[in-house]
Amino acid sequence: MWDFKVQTDHQLEHHLPDLVFYDKQQQSCQLIDVACPFDTRVENKMKEKIDRYQELKSEIKRIWKCKQVDIIPVVIGAPGTIHRDMPEWMKKLEMHEPIGKIQQACILGTVRILRKGLDT
C-alpha cells in the first residue's frame, strides 16, 4: 500500500509511511519511508525515520496481530551518500538491485532539480 493512512485506535502524529507491505500469511509488516536529504543529514534522517514510526509500529503489531513489524528507512543523500546500514535494509526488503543503481537514480534526480533551478 502506498499513500495510505494507517487507521489506529489512538490518534498518532505519524501514521503515513511511504509504503506499507503487509504479509498476512507470515503475519509481518514492513513500514518503508524514503528520503533524499543533503549529504550531511543522512545519519540524522535515518534516525528520524526510525523514531518517527515507533508508535505506529506498536499499534500495527497490536491491531493487525503481527508477529513482526519492521521500520525500514531508505535514505540516500542527494549526492549518493548512503548510511552504513543500507545494505542490511536492502536485504530485509529482499531487493537484489545493486545499491549503485539506486544511488545513480538519486544523483540523476538531484541533477535534474539543479538544472531546472539554474535554468530559470
Backbone atoms as SQL, in Angstrom:
CREATE TABLE atoms (id INTEGER PRIMARY KEY, chain TEXT, resi INTEGER, resn TEXT, atom TEXT, x REAL, y REAL, z REAL);
INSERT INTO atoms VALUES
  (1, 'A', 1, 'MET', 'N', 0.851, -1.168, 0.000),
  (2, 'A', 1, 'MET', 'CA', 0.000, 0.000, 0.000),
  (3, 'A', 1, 'MET', 'C', 0.901, 1.237, 0.000),
  (4, 'A', 2, 'TRP', 'N', 0.534, 2.232, -0.722),
  (5, 'A', 2, 'TRP', 'CA', 1.270, 3.479, -0.709),
  (6, 'A', 2, 'TRP', 'C', 0.275, 4.627, -0.562),
  (7, 'A', 3, 'ASP', 'N', 0.756, 5.715, -0.013),
  (8, 'A', 3, 'ASP', 'CA', -0.098, 6.867, 0.258),
  (9, 'A', 3, 'ASP', 'C', -1.345, 6.428, 1.021),
  (10, 'A', 4, 'PHE', 'N', -1.120, 5.662, 2.068),
  (11, 'A', 4, 'PHE', 'CA', -2.184, 5.021, 2.831),
  (12, 'A', 4, 'PHE', 'C', -2.064, 5.433, 4.291),
  (13, 'A', 5, 'LYS', 'N', -3.082, 6.108, 4.823),
  (14, 'A', 5, 'LYS', 'CA', -3.084, 6.466, 6.234),
  (15, 'A', 5, 'LYS', 'C', -3.499, 5.239, 7.029),
  (16, 'A', 6, 'VAL', 'N', -2.633, 4.799, 7.903),
  (17, 'A', 6, 'VAL', 'CA', -2.904, 3.630, 8.724),
  (18, 'A', 6, 'VAL', 'C', -3.878, 4.034, 9.829),
  (19, 'A', 7, 'GLN', 'N', -5.025, 3.365, 9.878),
  (20, 'A', 7, 'GLN', 'CA', -6.040, 3.657, 10.883),
  (21, 'A', 7, 'GLN', 'C', -5.674, 2.962, 12.193),
  (22, 'A', 8, 'THR', 'N', -5.698, 3.712, 13.269),
  (23, 'A', 8, 'THR', 'CA', -5.381, 3.159, 14.585),
  (24, 'A', 8, 'THR', 'C', -6.443, 3.605, 15.584),
  (25, 'A', 9, 'ASP', 'N', -6.433, 2.954, 16.746),
  (26, 'A', 9, 'ASP', 'CA', -7.364, 3.321, 17.805),
  (27, 'A', 9, 'ASP', 'C', -7.015, 4.670, 18.421),
  (28, 'A', 10, 'HIS', 'N', -5.729, 4.966, 18.465),
  (29, 'A', 10, 'HIS', 'CA', -5.242, 6.219, 19.036),
  (30, 'A', 10, 'HIS', 'C', -4.821, 7.152, 17.906),
  (31, 'A', 11, 'GLN', 'N', -4.970, 8.440, 18.154),
  (32, 'A', 11, 'GLN', 'CA', -4.528, 9.401, 17.158),
  (33, 'A', 11, 'GLN', 'C', -3.011, 9.538, 17.256),
  (34, 'A', 12, 'LEU', 'N', -2.335, 9.254, 16.146),
  (35, 'A', 12, 'LEU', 'CA', -0.880, 9.329, 16.097),
  (36, 'A', 12, 'LEU', 'C', -0.454, 10.477, 15.189),
  (37, 'A', 13, 'GLU', 'N', 0.642, 11.098, 15.553),
  (38, 'A', 13, 'GLU', 'CA', 1.158, 12.195, 14.735),
  (39, 'A', 13, 'GLU', 'C', 1.673, 11.666, 13.392),
  (40, 'A', 14, 'HIS', 'N', 2.342, 10.516, 13.428),
  (41, 'A', 14, 'HIS', 'CA', 2.934, 9.945, 12.215),
  (42, 'A', 14, 'HIS', 'C', 2.259, 8.614, 11.903),
  (43, 'A', 15, 'HIS', 'N', 1.388, 8.617, 10.923),
  (44, 'A', 15, 'HIS', 'CA', 0.668, 7.404, 10.547),
  (45, 'A', 15, 'HIS', 'C', 0.593, 7.226, 9.029),
  (46, 'A', 16, 'LEU', 'N', 1.533, 7.846, 8.310),
  (47, 'A', 16, 'LEU', 'CA', 1.514, 7.817, 6.859),
  (48, 'A', 16, 'LEU', 'C', 2.913, 7.527, 6.298),
  (49, 'A', 17, 'PRO', 'N', 3.399, 6.287, 6.464),
  (50, 'A', 17, 'PRO', 'CA', 4.688, 5.958, 5.846),
  (51, 'A', 17, 'PRO', 'C', 4.535, 5.928, 4.319),
  (52, 'A', 18, 'ASP', 'N', 5.651, 5.986, 3.601),
  (53, 'A', 18, 'ASP', 'CA', 5.592, 5.990, 2.141),
  (54, 'A', 18, 'ASP', 'C', 5.020, 4.684, 1.592),
  (55, 'A', 19, 'LEU', 'N', 5.454, 3.565, 2.143),
  (56, 'A', 19, 'LEU', 'CA', 4.980, 2.247, 1.702),
  (57, 'A', 19, 'LEU', 'C', 4.703, 1.360, 2.901),
  (58, 'A', 20, 'VAL', 'N', 3.684, 0.508, 2.785),
  (59, 'A', 20, 'VAL', 'CA', 3.382, -0.481, 3.809),
  (60, 'A', 20, 'VAL', 'C', 3.247, -1.832, 3.117),
  (61, 'A', 21, 'PHE', 'N', 4.105, -2.763, 3.488),
  (62, 'A', 21, 'PHE', 'CA', 3.994, -4.137, 2.995),
  (63, 'A', 21, 'PHE', 'C', 3.455, -4.992, 4.126),
  (64, 'A', 22, 'TYR', 'N', 2.319, -5.625, 3.874),
  (65, 'A', 22, 'TYR', 'CA', 1.692, -6.466, 4.889),
  (66, 'A', 22, 'TYR', 'C', 1.567, -7.877, 4.335),
  (67, 'A', 23, 'ASP', 'N', 2.151, -8.827, 5.030),
  (68, 'A', 23, 'ASP', 'CA', 2.097, -10.231, 4.631),
  (69, 'A', 23, 'ASP', 'C', 1.205, -10.960, 5.623),
  (70, 'A', 24, 'LYS', 'N', -0.013, -11.280, 5.188),
  (71, 'A', 24, 'LYS', 'CA', -0.988, -11.913, 6.067),
  (72, 'A', 24, 'LYS', 'C', -0.546, -13.308, 6.501),
  (73, 'A', 25, 'GLN', 'N', 0.042, -14.076, 5.574),
  (74, 'A', 25, 'GLN', 'CA', 0.465, -15.435, 5.898),
  (75, 'A', 25, 'GLN', 'C', 1.595, -15.448, 6.921),
  (76, 'A', 26, 'GLN', 'N', 2.569, -14.583, 6.751),
  (77, 'A', 26, 'GLN', 'CA', 3.716, -14.510, 7.667),
  (78, 'A', 26, 'GLN', 'C', 3.395, -13.697, 8.922),
  (79, 'A', 27, 'GLN', 'N', 2.285, -12.984, 8.887),
  (80, 'A', 27, 'GLN', 'CA', 1.903, -12.065, 9.959),
  (81, 'A', 27, 'GLN', 'C', 3.032, -11.071, 10.243),
  (82, 'A', 28, 'SER', 'N', 3.486, -10.448, 9.161),
  (83, 'A', 28, 'SER', 'CA', 4.557, -9.457, 9.296),
  (84, 'A', 28, 'SER', 'C', 4.208, -8.219, 8.478),
  (85, 'A', 29, 'CYS', 'N', 4.841, -7.138, 8.836),
  (86, 'A', 29, 'CYS', 'CA', 4.587, -5.864, 8.184),
  (87, 'A', 29, 'CYS', 'C', 5.896, -5.090, 8.085),
  (88, 'A', 30, 'GLN', 'N', 6.066, -4.377, 6.978),
  (89, 'A', 30, 'GLN', 'CA', 7.227, -3.516, 6.803),
  (90, 'A', 30, 'GLN', 'C', 6.733, -2.106, 6.511),
  (91, 'A', 31, 'LEU', 'N', 7.177, -1.166, 7.309),
  (92, 'A', 31, 'LEU', 'CA', 6.878, 0.241, 7.098),
  (93, 'A', 31, 'LEU', 'C', 8.105, 0.859, 6.445),
  (94, 'A', 32, 'ILE', 'N', 7.951, 1.360, 5.239),
  (95, 'A', 32, 'ILE', 'CA', 9.087, 1.886, 4.489),
  (96, 'A', 32, 'ILE', 'C', 8.893, 3.379, 4.286),
  (97, 'A', 33, 'ASP', 'N', 9.914, 4.133, 4.643),
  (98, 'A', 33, 'ASP', 'CA', 9.880, 5.573, 4.453),
  (99, 'A', 33, 'ASP', 'C', 11.143, 5.975, 3.707),
  (100, 'A', 34, 'VAL', 'N', 10.979, 6.772, 2.672),
  (101, 'A', 34, 'VAL', 'CA', 12.076, 7.135, 1.769),
  (102, 'A', 34, 'VAL', 'C', 12.407, 8.606, 1.938),
  (103, 'A', 35, 'ALA', 'N', 13.715, 8.914, 1.879),
  (104, 'A', 35, 'ALA', 'CA', 14.151, 10.305, 1.949),
  (105, 'A', 35, 'ALA', 'C', 15.428, 10.480, 1.143),
  (106, 'A', 36, 'CYS', 'N', 15.622, 11.686, 0.645),
  (107, 'A', 36, 'CYS', 'CA', 16.831, 12.029, -0.099),
  (108, 'A', 36, 'CYS', 'C', 17.332, 13.378, 0.429),
  (109, 'A', 37, 'PRO', 'N', 17.920, 13.376, 1.638),
  (110, 'A', 37, 'PRO', 'CA', 18.392, 14.630, 2.228),
  (111, 'A', 37, 'PRO', 'C', 19.742, 15.035, 1.649),
  (112, 'A', 38, 'PHE', 'N', 20.232, 16.193, 2.067),
  (113, 'A', 38, 'PHE', 'CA', 21.588, 16.576, 1.667),
  (114, 'A', 38, 'PHE', 'C', 22.578, 15.641, 2.351),
  (115, 'A', 39, 'ASP', 'N', 23.754, 15.582, 1.817),
  (116, 'A', 39, 'ASP', 'CA', 24.805, 14.649, 2.217),
  (117, 'A', 39, 'ASP', 'C', 25.061, 14.584, 3.724),
  (118, 'A', 40, 'THR', 'N', 25.085, 15.715, 4.388),
  (119, 'A', 40, 'THR', 'CA', 25.461, 15.764, 5.801),
  (120, 'A', 40, 'THR', 'C', 24.344, 15.315, 6.739),
  (121, 'A', 41, 'ARG', 'N', 23.126, 15.138, 6.225),
  (122, 'A', 41, 'ARG', 'CA', 21.986, 14.800, 7.085),
  (123, 'A', 41, 'ARG', 'C', 21.544, 13.348, 6.981),
  (124, 'A', 42, 'VAL', 'N', 22.303, 12.499, 6.295),
  (125, 'A', 42, 'VAL', 'CA', 21.893, 11.112, 6.087),
  (126, 'A', 42, 'VAL', 'C', 21.722, 10.388, 7.415),
  (127, 'A', 43, 'GLU', 'N', 22.693, 10.501, 8.301),
  (128, 'A', 43, 'GLU', 'CA', 22.647, 9.826, 9.613),
  (129, 'A', 43, 'GLU', 'C', 21.445, 10.301, 10.433),
  (130, 'A', 44, 'ASN', 'N', 21.259, 11.611, 10.501),
  (131, 'A', 44, 'ASN', 'CA', 20.147, 12.179, 11.287),
  (132, 'A', 44, 'ASN', 'C', 18.795, 11.779, 10.709),
  (133, 'A', 45, 'LYS', 'N', 18.686, 11.791, 9.393),
  (134, 'A', 45, 'LYS', 'CA', 17.423, 11.450, 8.739),
  (135, 'A', 45, 'LYS', 'C', 17.070, 9.982, 8.972),
  (136, 'A', 46, 'MET', 'N', 18.086, 9.120, 8.973),
  (137, 'A', 46, 'MET', 'CA', 17.869, 7.694, 9.225),
  (138, 'A', 46, 'MET', 'C', 17.279, 7.498, 10.625),
  (139, 'A', 47, 'LYS', 'N', 17.883, 8.130, 11.613),
  (140, 'A', 47, 'LYS', 'CA', 17.381, 8.030, 12.994),
  (141, 'A', 47, 'LYS', 'C', 15.980, 8.616, 13.106),
  (142, 'A', 48, 'GLU', 'N', 15.758, 9.741, 12.442),
  (143, 'A', 48, 'GLU', 'CA', 14.452, 10.406, 12.487),
  (144, 'A', 48, 'GLU', 'C', 13.354, 9.493, 11.931),
  (145, 'A', 49, 'LYS', 'N', 13.632, 8.830, 10.840),
  (146, 'A', 49, 'LYS', 'CA', 12.646, 7.937, 10.218),
  (147, 'A', 49, 'LYS', 'C', 12.295, 6.774, 11.151),
  (148, 'A', 50, 'ILE', 'N', 13.297, 6.200, 11.794),
  (149, 'A', 50, 'ILE', 'CA', 13.062, 5.077, 12.711),
  (150, 'A', 50, 'ILE', 'C', 12.277, 5.536, 13.935),
  (151, 'A', 51, 'ASP', 'N', 12.677, 6.656, 14.517),
  (152, 'A', 51, 'ASP', 'CA', 11.997, 7.169, 15.715),
  (153, 'A', 51, 'ASP', 'C', 10.555, 7.576, 15.425),
  (154, 'A', 52, 'ARG', 'N', 10.330, 8.150, 14.256),
  (155, 'A', 52, 'ARG', 'CA', 9.021, 8.686, 13.896),
  (156, 'A', 52, 'ARG', 'C', 7.919, 7.624, 13.930),
  (157, 'A', 53, 'TYR', 'N', 8.239, 6.403, 13.535),
  (158, 'A', 53, 'TYR', 'CA', 7.207, 5.381, 13.379),
  (159, 'A', 53, 'TYR', 'C', 7.182, 4.333, 14.489),
  (160, 'A', 54, 'GLN', 'N', 7.823, 4.586, 15.610),
  (161, 'A', 54, 'GLN', 'CA', 7.814, 3.620, 16.715),
  (162, 'A', 54, 'GLN', 'C', 6.409, 3.399, 17.272),
  (163, 'A', 55, 'GLU', 'N', 5.662, 4.473, 17.459),
  (164, 'A', 55, 'GLU', 'CA', 4.295, 4.334, 17.982),
  (165, 'A', 55, 'GLU', 'C', 3.413, 3.590, 16.984),
  (166, 'A', 56, 'LEU', 'N', 3.556, 3.899, 15.709),
  (167, 'A', 56, 'LEU', 'CA', 2.779, 3.224, 14.678),
  (168, 'A', 56, 'LEU', 'C', 3.137, 1.743, 14.626),
  (169, 'A', 57, 'LYS', 'N', 4.387, 1.436, 14.818),
  (170, 'A', 57, 'LYS', 'CA', 4.846, 0.045, 14.836),
  (171, 'A', 57, 'LYS', 'C', 4.117, -0.730, 15.934),
  (172, 'A', 58, 'SER', 'N', 4.054, -0.162, 17.110),
  (173, 'A', 58, 'SER', 'CA', 3.364, -0.809, 18.235),
  (174, 'A', 58, 'SER', 'C', 1.876, -0.991, 17.959),
  (175, 'A', 59, 'GLU', 'N', 1.251, 0.029, 17.395),
  (176, 'A', 59, 'GLU', 'CA', -0.179, -0.040, 17.092),
  (177, 'A', 59, 'GLU', 'C', -0.474, -1.108, 16.033),
  (178, 'A', 60, 'ILE', 'N', 0.335, -1.156, 14.999),
  (179, 'A', 60, 'ILE', 'CA', 0.129, -2.157, 13.941),
  (180, 'A', 60, 'ILE', 'C', 0.309, -3.559, 14.500),
  (181, 'A', 61, 'LYS', 'N', 1.309, -3.728, 15.331),
  (182, 'A', 61, 'LYS', 'CA', 1.559, -5.039, 15.935),
  (183, 'A', 61, 'LYS', 'C', 0.335, -5.503, 16.729),
  (184, 'A', 62, 'ARG', 'N', -0.262, -4.582, 17.447),
  (185, 'A', 62, 'ARG', 'CA', -1.402, -4.903, 18.292),
  (186, 'A', 62, 'ARG', 'C', -2.679, -5.087, 17.470),
  (187, 'A', 63, 'ILE', 'N', -2.985, -4.139, 16.598),
  (188, 'A', 63, 'ILE', 'CA', -4.251, -4.151, 15.866),
  (189, 'A', 63, 'ILE', 'C', -4.275, -5.237, 14.784),
  (190, 'A', 64, 'TRP', 'N', -3.196, -5.331, 14.001),
  (191, 'A', 64, 'TRP', 'CA', -3.157, -6.296, 12.903),
  (192, 'A', 64, 'TRP', 'C', -2.641, -7.661, 13.350),
  (193, 'A', 65, 'LYS', 'N', -2.307, -7.771, 14.641),
  (194, 'A', 65, 'LYS', 'CA', -1.804, -9.024, 15.222),
  (195, 'A', 65, 'LYS', 'C', -0.589, -9.571, 14.461),
  (196, 'A', 66, 'CYS', 'N', 0.353, -8.677, 14.216),
  (197, 'A', 66, 'CYS', 'CA', 1.591, -9.047, 13.510),
  (198, 'A', 66, 'CYS', 'C', 2.619, -9.593, 14.497),
  (199, 'A', 67, 'LYS', 'N', 3.309, -10.613, 14.077),
  (200, 'A', 67, 'LYS', 'CA', 4.401, -11.142, 14.889),
  (201, 'A', 67, 'LYS', 'C', 5.628, -10.239, 14.788),
  (202, 'A', 68, 'GLN', 'N', 5.805, -9.639, 13.604),
  (203, 'A', 68, 'GLN', 'CA', 6.969, -8.793, 13.393),
  (204, 'A', 68, 'GLN', 'C', 6.594, -7.581, 12.555),
  (205, 'A', 69, 'VAL', 'N', 7.044, -6.419, 13.004),
  (206, 'A', 69, 'VAL', 'CA', 6.862, -5.181, 12.257),
  (207, 'A', 69, 'VAL', 'C', 8.229, -4.516, 12.175),
  (208, 'A', 70, 'ASP', 'N', 8.669, -4.241, 10.951),
  (209, 'A', 70, 'ASP', 'CA', 9.966, -3.592, 10.735),
  (210, 'A', 70, 'ASP', 'C', 9.754, -2.199, 10.172),
  (211, 'A', 71, 'ILE', 'N', 10.561, -1.280, 10.660),
  (212, 'A', 71, 'ILE', 'CA', 10.610, 0.063, 10.096),
  (213, 'A', 71, 'ILE', 'C', 11.865, 0.094, 9.240),
  (214, 'A', 72, 'ILE', 'N', 11.690, 0.338, 7.953),
  (215, 'A', 72, 'ILE', 'CA', 12.827, 0.308, 7.045),
  (216, 'A', 72, 'ILE', 'C', 12.987, 1.687, 6.406),
  (217, 'A', 73, 'PRO', 'N', 14.000, 2.431, 6.851),
  (218, 'A', 73, 'PRO', 'CA', 14.256, 3.728, 6.239),
  (219, 'A', 73, 'PRO', 'C', 15.143, 3.555, 5.007),
  (220, 'A', 74, 'VAL', 'N', 14.720, 4.123, 3.903),
  (221, 'A', 74, 'VAL', 'CA', 15.543, 4.134, 2.693),
  (222, 'A', 74, 'VAL', 'C', 16.001, 5.574, 2.524),
  (223, 'A', 75, 'VAL', 'N', 17.222, 5.848, 2.965),
  (224, 'A', 75, 'VAL', 'CA', 17.760, 7.204, 2.976),
  (225, 'A', 75, 'VAL', 'C', 19.037, 7.226, 2.152),
  (226, 'A', 76, 'ILE', 'N', 19.008, 8.013, 1.084),
  (227, 'A', 76, 'ILE', 'CA', 20.179, 8.174, 0.222),
  (228, 'A', 76, 'ILE', 'C', 20.405, 9.661, 0.055),
  (229, 'A', 77, 'GLY', 'N', 21.610, 10.122, 0.377),
  (230, 'A', 77, 'GLY', 'CA', 21.938, 11.533, 0.257),
  (231, 'A', 77, 'GLY', 'C', 21.840, 12.008, -1.180),
  (232, 'A', 78, 'ALA', 'N', 21.576, 13.299, -1.370),
  (233, 'A', 78, 'ALA', 'CA', 21.417, 13.858, -2.715),
  (234, 'A', 78, 'ALA', 'C', 22.608, 13.538, -3.627),
  (235, 'A', 79, 'PRO', 'N', 23.866, 13.571, -3.122),
  (236, 'A', 79, 'PRO', 'CA', 24.984, 13.180, -3.998),
  (237, 'A', 79, 'PRO', 'C', 25.268, 11.673, -3.973),
  (238, 'A', 80, 'GLY', 'N', 24.350, 10.867, -3.458),
  (239, 'A', 80, 'GLY', 'CA', 24.505, 9.417, -3.492),
  (240, 'A', 80, 'GLY', 'C', 25.045, 8.781, -2.225),
  (241, 'A', 81, 'THR', 'N', 25.234, 9.537, -1.172),
  (242, 'A', 81, 'THR', 'CA', 25.742, 9.007, 0.082),
  (243, 'A', 81, 'THR', 'C', 24.719, 8.066, 0.715),
  (244, 'A', 82, 'ILE', 'N', 25.184, 6.933, 1.230),
  (245, 'A', 82, 'ILE', 'CA', 24.277, 6.004, 1.901),
  (246, 'A', 82, 'ILE', 'C', 24.747, 5.772, 3.330),
  (247, 'A', 83, 'HIS', 'N', 23.841, 5.361, 4.161),
  (248, 'A', 83, 'HIS', 'CA', 24.134, 5.011, 5.551),
  (249, 'A', 83, 'HIS', 'C', 24.787, 3.638, 5.567),
  (250, 'A', 84, 'ARG', 'N', 25.624, 3.391, 6.542),
  (251, 'A', 84, 'ARG', 'CA', 26.341, 2.106, 6.615),
  (252, 'A', 84, 'ARG', 'C', 25.395, 0.919, 6.797),
  (253, 'A', 85, 'ASP', 'N', 24.169, 1.158, 7.289),
  (254, 'A', 85, 'ASP', 'CA', 23.190, 0.091, 7.473),
  (255, 'A', 85, 'ASP', 'C', 22.329, -0.162, 6.227),
  (256, 'A', 86, 'MET', 'N', 22.533, 0.606, 5.183),
  (257, 'A', 86, 'MET', 'CA', 21.698, 0.484, 3.987),
  (258, 'A', 86, 'MET', 'C', 21.714, -0.930, 3.388),
  (259, 'A', 87, 'PRO', 'N', 22.859, -1.610, 3.269),
  (260, 'A', 87, 'PRO', 'CA', 22.829, -2.981, 2.730),
  (261, 'A', 87, 'PRO', 'C', 21.942, -3.925, 3.559),
  (262, 'A', 88, 'GLU', 'N', 21.939, -3.736, 4.880),
  (263, 'A', 88, 'GLU', 'CA', 21.092, -4.554, 5.764),
  (264, 'A', 88, 'GLU', 'C', 19.609, -4.306, 5.473),
  (265, 'A', 89, 'TRP', 'N', 19.231, -3.025, 5.286),
  (266, 'A', 89, 'TRP', 'CA', 17.839, -2.689, 4.992),
  (267, 'A', 89, 'TRP', 'C', 17.423, -3.261, 3.642),
  (268, 'A', 90, 'MET', 'N', 18.338, -3.229, 2.677),
  (269, 'A', 90, 'MET', 'CA', 18.027, -3.765, 1.344),
  (270, 'A', 90, 'MET', 'C', 17.779, -5.279, 1.408),
  (271, 'A', 91, 'LYS', 'N', 18.523, -5.970, 2.263),
  (272, 'A', 91, 'LYS', 'CA', 18.314, -7.414, 2.432),
  (273, 'A', 91, 'LYS', 'C', 16.932, -7.686, 3.027),
  (274, 'A', 92, 'LYS', 'N', 16.520, -6.862, 4.003),
  (275, 'A', 92, 'LYS', 'CA', 15.190, -7.033, 4.610),
  (276, 'A', 92, 'LYS', 'C', 14.084, -6.832, 3.582),
  (277, 'A', 93, 'LEU', 'N', 14.328, -5.953, 2.633),
  (278, 'A', 93, 'LEU', 'CA', 13.348, -5.697, 1.579),
  (279, 'A', 93, 'LEU', 'C', 13.438, -6.732, 0.462),
  (280, 'A', 94, 'GLU', 'N', 14.430, -7.583, 0.549),
  (281, 'A', 94, 'GLU', 'CA', 14.690, -8.592, -0.475),
  (282, 'A', 94, 'GLU', 'C', 14.874, -7.950, -1.840),
  (283, 'A', 95, 'MET', 'N', 15.583, -6.816, -1.852),
  (284, 'A', 95, 'MET', 'CA', 15.889, -6.128, -3.100),
  (285, 'A', 95, 'MET', 'C', 17.244, -6.601, -3.591),
  (286, 'A', 96, 'HIS', 'N', 17.265, -7.074, -4.794),
  (287, 'A', 96, 'HIS', 'CA', 18.501, -7.592, -5.343),
  (288, 'A', 96, 'HIS', 'C', 19.148, -6.592, -6.296),
  (289, 'A', 97, 'GLU', 'N', 18.550, -5.428, -6.389),
  (290, 'A', 97, 'GLU', 'CA', 19.098, -4.362, -7.225),
  (291, 'A', 97, 'GLU', 'C', 20.359, -3.822, -6.546),
  (292, 'A', 98, 'PRO', 'N', 21.440, -3.653, -7.302),
  (293, 'A', 98, 'PRO', 'CA', 22.650, -3.097, -6.688),
  (294, 'A', 98, 'PRO', 'C', 22.399, -1.697, -6.131),
  (295, 'A', 99, 'ILE', 'N', 22.968, -1.422, -4.986),
  (296, 'A', 99, 'ILE', 'CA', 22.792, -0.107, -4.356),
  (297, 'A', 99, 'ILE', 'C', 23.287, 0.994, -5.282),
  (298, 'A', 100, 'GLY', 'N', 24.306, 0.692, -6.076),
  (299, 'A', 100, 'GLY', 'CA', 24.843, 1.683, -7.019),
  (300, 'A', 100, 'GLY', 'C', 23.788, 2.216, -7.973),
  (301, 'A', 101, 'LYS', 'N', 22.868, 1.385, -8.409),
  (302, 'A', 101, 'LYS', 'CA', 21.804, 1.833, -9.313),
  (303, 'A', 101, 'LYS', 'C', 20.834, 2.765, -8.598),
  (304, 'A', 102, 'ILE', 'N', 20.564, 2.467, -7.346),
  (305, 'A', 102, 'ILE', 'CA', 19.668, 3.321, -6.561),
  (306, 'A', 102, 'ILE', 'C', 20.341, 4.669, -6.306),
  (307, 'A', 103, 'GLN', 'N', 21.645, 4.632, -6.001),
  (308, 'A', 103, 'GLN', 'CA', 22.392, 5.873, -5.815),
  (309, 'A', 103, 'GLN', 'C', 22.382, 6.692, -7.110),
  (310, 'A', 104, 'GLN', 'N', 22.560, 6.027, -8.232),
  (311, 'A', 104, 'GLN', 'CA', 22.578, 6.705, -9.523),
  (312, 'A', 104, 'GLN', 'C', 21.246, 7.406, -9.770),
  (313, 'A', 105, 'ALA', 'N', 20.142, 6.735, -9.466),
  (314, 'A', 105, 'ALA', 'CA', 18.820, 7.342, -9.644),
  (315, 'A', 105, 'ALA', 'C', 18.674, 8.593, -8.785),
  (316, 'A', 106, 'CYS', 'N', 19.187, 8.535, -7.567),
  (317, 'A', 106, 'CYS', 'CA', 19.107, 9.682, -6.657),
  (318, 'A', 106, 'CYS', 'C', 19.954, 10.843, -7.185),
  (319, 'A', 107, 'ILE', 'N', 21.142, 10.535, -7.658),
  (320, 'A', 107, 'ILE', 'CA', 22.032, 11.570, -8.201),
  (321, 'A', 107, 'ILE', 'C', 21.403, 12.214, -9.441),
  (322, 'A', 108, 'LEU', 'N', 20.835, 11.397, -10.335),
  (323, 'A', 108, 'LEU', 'CA', 20.207, 11.941, -11.537),
  (324, 'A', 108, 'LEU', 'C', 19.020, 12.832, -11.182),
  (325, 'A', 109, 'GLY', 'N', 18.272, 12.459, -10.144),
  (326, 'A', 109, 'GLY', 'CA', 17.171, 13.304, -9.685),
  (327, 'A', 109, 'GLY', 'C', 17.674, 14.638, -9.147),
  (328, 'A', 110, 'THR', 'N', 18.778, 14.601, -8.421),
  (329, 'A', 110, 'THR', 'CA', 19.380, 15.827, -7.891),
  (330, 'A', 110, 'THR', 'C', 19.849, 16.721, -9.037),
  (331, 'A', 111, 'VAL', 'N', 20.481, 16.128, -10.031),
  (332, 'A', 111, 'VAL', 'CA', 20.964, 16.887, -11.191),
  (333, 'A', 111, 'VAL', 'C', 19.795, 17.541, -11.925),
  (334, 'A', 112, 'ARG', 'N', 18.695, 16.795, -12.090),
  (335, 'A', 112, 'ARG', 'CA', 17.518, 17.338, -12.769),
  (336, 'A', 112, 'ARG', 'C', 16.961, 18.553, -12.019),
  (337, 'A', 113, 'ILE', 'N', 16.897, 18.437, -10.707),
  (338, 'A', 113, 'ILE', 'CA', 16.404, 19.563, -9.894),
  (339, 'A', 113, 'ILE', 'C', 17.324, 20.764, -10.028),
  (340, 'A', 114, 'LEU', 'N', 18.638, 20.529, -9.977),
  (341, 'A', 114, 'LEU', 'CA', 19.593, 21.630, -10.115),
  (342, 'A', 114, 'LEU', 'C', 19.496, 22.289, -11.484),
  (343, 'A', 115, 'ARG', 'N', 19.372, 21.492, -12.529),
  (344, 'A', 115, 'ARG', 'CA', 19.251, 22.058, -13.880),
  (345, 'A', 115, 'ARG', 'C', 18.020, 22.945, -14.005),
  (346, 'A', 116, 'LYS', 'N', 16.890, 22.470, -13.470),
  (347, 'A', 116, 'LYS', 'CA', 15.662, 23.269, -13.524),
  (348, 'A', 116, 'LYS', 'C', 15.831, 24.577, -12.759),
  (349, 'A', 117, 'GLY', 'N', 16.487, 24.483, -11.604),
  (350, 'A', 117, 'GLY', 'CA', 16.693, 25.680, -10.781),
  (351, 'A', 117, 'GLY', 'C', 17.647, 26.668, -11.411),
  (352, 'A', 118, 'LEU', 'N', 18.664, 26.171, -12.081),
  (353, 'A', 118, 'LEU', 'CA', 19.658, 27.063, -12.694),
  (354, 'A', 118, 'LEU', 'C', 19.196, 27.630, -14.031),
  (355, 'A', 119, 'ASP', 'N', 18.270, 26.958, -14.691),
  (356, 'A', 119, 'ASP', 'CA', 17.776, 27.444, -15.987),
  (357, 'A', 119, 'ASP', 'C', 16.818, 28.614, -15.860),
  (358, 'A', 120, 'THR', 'N', 16.236, 28.808, -14.682),
  (359, 'A', 120, 'THR', 'CA', 15.246, 29.879, -14.532),
  (360, 'A', 120, 'THR', 'C', 15.871, 31.202, -14.261);
